[in-house]
Amino acid sequence: MPPGYRDRATIMVDEPGVRLSLLAPVDFIVSKLRRGTEEDLTDTAWVAERFHVPAHQIRAAAEAALAASPEDTAFFLFERTVGRFCQVLDQAIT
């Protein structure tokens, strides 16, 4: 997750024993792209459109998440997924 995601989350429920937070749209997108299933890509496209999240913001959040994470071989696939998703998002806007 990108650093600071907890600060950007919206607290929906805060009661004794239960705290429910909603991720900011860009953080939700990054988490879904990290998993990278077809369903996740569909979800991210909808969220990006609904909340007007630009590709450059997604790229920056993904880079921050990678910089804050320990090295992993899965990063290559994540970077490719983010790149392809952002390319499609950019093309949809123009």
C-alpha atoms as a printed R data frame, in Angstrom:
   type eleno elety resid chain resno       x       y       z
1  ATOM     1    CA   MET     A     1   0.000   0.000   0.000
2  ATOM     2    CA   PRO     A     2   1.163   3.536  -0.609
3  ATOM     3    CA   PRO     A     3   2.533   5.235   2.508
4  ATOM     4    CA   GLY     A     4  -0.108   7.277   4.326
5  ATOM     5    CA   TYR     A     5  -3.057   5.203   3.157
6  ATOM     6    CA   ARG     A     6  -4.448   5.027   6.695
7  ATOM     7    CA   ASP     A     7  -4.408   8.820   6.947
8  ATOM     8    CA   ARG     A     8  -6.341   9.115   3.671
9  ATOM     9    CA   ALA     A     9  -8.941   6.500   4.637
10 ATOM    10    CA   THR     A    10 -12.399   7.605   5.680
11 ATOM    11    CA   ILE     A    11 -13.668   6.141   8.944
12 ATOM    12    CA   MET     A    12 -17.172   4.823   8.353
13 ATOM    13    CA   VAL     A    13 -17.805   3.141  11.720
14 ATOM    14    CA   ASP     A    14 -15.912   3.709  14.957
15 ATOM    15    CA   GLU     A    15 -17.555   1.905  17.848
16 ATOM    16    CA   PRO     A    16 -16.148  -0.144  20.710
17 ATOM    17    CA   GLY     A    17 -14.713  -3.288  19.152
18 ATOM    18    CA   VAL     A    18 -15.457  -2.229  15.564
19 ATOM    19    CA   ARG     A    19 -13.674   0.231  13.304
20 ATOM    20    CA   LEU     A    20 -14.470   0.263   9.604
21 ATOM    21    CA   SER     A    21 -12.425   2.417   7.247
22 ATOM    22    CA   LEU     A    22 -12.894   3.043   3.538
23 ATOM    23    CA   LEU     A    23  -9.752   3.394   1.430
24 ATOM    24    CA   ALA     A    24  -9.235   6.517  -0.648
25 ATOM    25    CA   PRO     A    25  -9.960   5.776  -4.327
26 ATOM    26    CA   VAL     A    26  -6.302   5.823  -5.425
27 ATOM    27    CA   ASP     A    27  -5.289   3.484  -2.592
28 ATOM    28    CA   PHE     A    28  -8.140   1.121  -3.466
29 ATOM    29    CA   ILE     A    29  -6.988   1.141  -7.099
30 ATOM    30    CA   VAL     A    30  -3.379   0.352  -6.159
31 ATOM    31    CA   SER     A    31  -4.452  -2.517  -3.907
32 ATOM    32    CA   LYS     A    32  -6.635  -4.004  -6.648
33 ATOM    33    CA   LEU     A    33  -3.909  -3.615  -9.290
34 ATOM    34    CA   ARG     A    34  -1.497  -5.382  -6.982
35 ATOM    35    CA   ARG     A    35  -3.725  -8.455  -7.010
36 ATOM    36    CA   GLY     A    36  -4.401  -7.992 -10.721
37 ATOM    37    CA   THR     A    37  -7.296 -10.331 -11.551
38 ATOM    38    CA   GLU     A    38  -9.757  -9.478 -14.331
39 ATOM    39    CA   GLU     A    39 -12.366  -8.635 -11.709
40 ATOM    40    CA   ASP     A    40  -9.868  -6.308 -10.010
41 ATOM    41    CA   LEU     A    41  -9.131  -4.526 -13.294
42 ATOM    42    CA   THR     A    42 -12.848  -4.038 -13.900
43 ATOM    43    CA   ASP     A    43 -13.257  -2.636 -10.383
44 ATOM    44    CA   THR     A    44 -10.303  -0.280 -10.776
45 ATOM    45    CA   ALA     A    45 -11.588   1.057 -14.094
46 ATOM    46    CA   TRP     A    46 -14.969   1.815 -12.528
47 ATOM    47    CA   VAL     A    47 -13.431   3.509  -9.464
48 ATOM    48    CA   ALA     A    48 -10.986   5.551 -11.572
49 ATOM    49    CA   GLU     A    49 -13.832   6.794 -13.755
50 ATOM    50    CA   ARG     A    50 -16.312   7.363 -10.921
51 ATOM    51    CA   PHE     A    51 -13.866   9.333  -8.756
52 ATOM    52    CA   HIS     A    52 -11.917  10.956 -11.625
53 ATOM    53    CA   VAL     A    53  -8.563   9.486 -10.587
54 ATOM    54    CA   PRO     A    54  -5.968  10.342 -13.247
55 ATOM    55    CA   ALA     A    55  -3.346   7.879 -14.437
56 ATOM    56    CA   HIS     A    56  -0.472  10.041 -13.180
57 ATOM    57    CA   GLN     A    57  -1.875   9.854  -9.632
58 ATOM    58    CA   ILE     A    58  -2.142   6.057  -9.865
59 ATOM    59    CA   ARG     A    59   1.423   5.786 -11.180
60 ATOM    60    CA   ALA     A    60   2.742   7.981  -8.353
61 ATOM    61    CA   ALA     A    61   0.870   5.977  -5.686
62 ATOM    62    CA   ALA     A    62   2.084   2.682  -7.178
63 ATOM    63    CA   GLU     A    63   5.689   3.930  -7.208
64 ATOM    64    CA   ALA     A    64   5.373   5.030  -3.574
65 ATOM    65    CA   ALA     A    65   3.947   1.628  -2.633
66 ATOM    66    CA   LEU     A    66   6.834  -0.146  -4.366
67 ATOM    67    CA   ALA     A    67   9.423   2.098  -2.710
68 ATOM    68    CA   ALA     A    68   7.949   1.338   0.726
69 ATOM    69    CA   SER     A    69   7.738  -2.435   0.170
70 ATOM    70    CA   PRO     A    70  10.430  -5.064   0.657
71 ATOM    71    CA   GLU     A    71  11.849  -6.468  -2.572
72 ATOM    72    CA   ASP     A    72   9.678  -9.110  -4.218
73 ATOM    73    CA   THR     A    73   9.742 -10.849  -7.582
74 ATOM    74    CA   ALA     A    74   6.027 -10.071  -8.014
75 ATOM    75    CA   PHE     A    75   6.867  -6.368  -8.461
76 ATOM    76    CA   PHE     A    76   7.605  -6.843 -12.144
77 ATOM    77    CA   LEU     A    77   4.081  -8.089 -12.794
78 ATOM    78    CA   PHE     A    78   2.587  -5.301 -10.652
79 ATOM    79    CA   GLU     A    79   4.566  -2.649 -12.548
80 ATOM    80    CA   ARG     A    80   3.415  -4.084 -15.870
81 ATOM    81    CA   THR     A    81  -0.207  -4.215 -14.701
82 ATOM    82    CA   VAL     A    82  -0.062  -0.593 -13.512
83 ATOM    83    CA   GLY     A    83   1.573   0.486 -16.758
84 ATOM    84    CA   ARG     A    84  -1.018  -1.218 -18.944
85 ATOM    85    CA   PHE     A    85  -3.922   0.003 -16.824
86 ATOM    86    CA   CYS     A    86  -2.675   3.600 -16.882
87 ATOM    87    CA   GLN     A    87  -2.086   3.447 -20.641
88 ATOM    88    CA   VAL     A    88  -5.672   2.303 -21.206
89 ATOM    89    CA   LEU     A    89  -6.927   4.980 -18.783
90 ATOM    90    CA   ASP     A    90  -4.964   7.690 -20.616
91 ATOM    91    CA   GLN     A    91  -6.347   6.522 -23.990
92 ATOM    92    CA   ALA     A    92  -9.912   6.538 -22.665
93 ATOM    93    CA   ILE     A    93  -9.554  10.178 -21.646
94 ATOM    94    CA   THR     A    94  -8.147  11.410 -24.961
